[in-house]
Amino acid sequence: MLFASAFPLMMAALALLGVKDLQEANALENLLATVVSTIALVVLAFGGFVRWPQALVALVGTFAGLFGRPAFP
């Protein structure tokens, strides 16, 4: 998820750029958030910033906690 404070700022910027339709602004915001997150992923993954063995352990632990927990009503 992109940092939470970026979403209201993007909506405000789109409004200042003249986007009047709220659904169109939300779709553009989602597109921009996807592009920014993808660029960050590529830079971090291929830039040598990720310690892959530790990341894989964290991934396994995340899925174990997600699927191994009891369901809460």
C-alpha positions in Angstrom: 0.0 0.0 0.0 1.2 3.4 -0.8 1.7 5.7 2.1 -1.7 6.8 3.3 -1.2 10.6 3.2 -0.5 10.4 -0.6 -4.2 9.5 -1.4 -5.8 12.8 -0.3 -3.0 14.7 -1.8 -3.4 13.0 -5.2 -7.2 13.6 -5.0 -6.5 17.3 -4.3 -4.0 17.5 -7.2 -6.5 15.8 -9.6 -9.2 18.3 -8.5 -6.8 21.2 -9.1 -6.0 19.7 -12.6 -9.7 19.9 -13.4 -10.9 16.4 -12.9 -14.5 16.9 -11.8 -15.9 13.4 -11.8 -15.2 11.6 -8.5 -15.1 8.2 -10.0 -12.7 9.3 -12.7 -10.5 10.9 -10.1 -10.5 7.7 -8.0 -9.6 5.6 -11.0 -6.8 7.9 -11.9 -5.6 7.9 -8.3 -5.6 4.1 -8.3 -3.7 4.0 -11.6 -1.1 6.5 -10.3 -0.7 4.5 -7.0 -0.2 1.3 -9.0 2.5 2.9 -11.2 4.3 4.4 -8.2 4.2 1.1 -6.3 5.4 -0.8 -9.3 8.4 1.5 -9.8 9.3 1.2 -6.1 9.1 -2.5 -6.4 11.4 -2.7 -9.4 13.9 -0.3 -7.9 14.0 -2.1 -4.5 13.9 -5.6 -5.9 16.5 -5.2 -8.6 18.6 -2.5 -6.9 20.1 -4.9 -4.3 18.1 -3.4 -1.4 16.3 -6.6 -0.6 17.9 -9.4 1.5 16.1 -12.3 -0.2 16.7 -15.1 2.3 15.2 -13.0 5.1 12.4 -11.7 2.9 11.4 -15.3 2.0 11.3 -16.2 5.7 9.1 -13.2 6.4 6.9 -14.3 3.5 6.5 -17.8 4.9 5.7 -16.4 8.3 3.1 -14.1 6.8 1.3 -16.8 5.0 1.5 -19.1 8.1 0.0 -16.5 10.2 -2.7 -15.7 7.6 -3.8 -19.3 6.9 -2.8 -20.9 10.2 -4.8 -18.7 12.5 -8.3 -19.5 13.8 -11.1 -17.6 12.0 -12.6 -14.8 14.1 -16.3 -14.1 13.6 
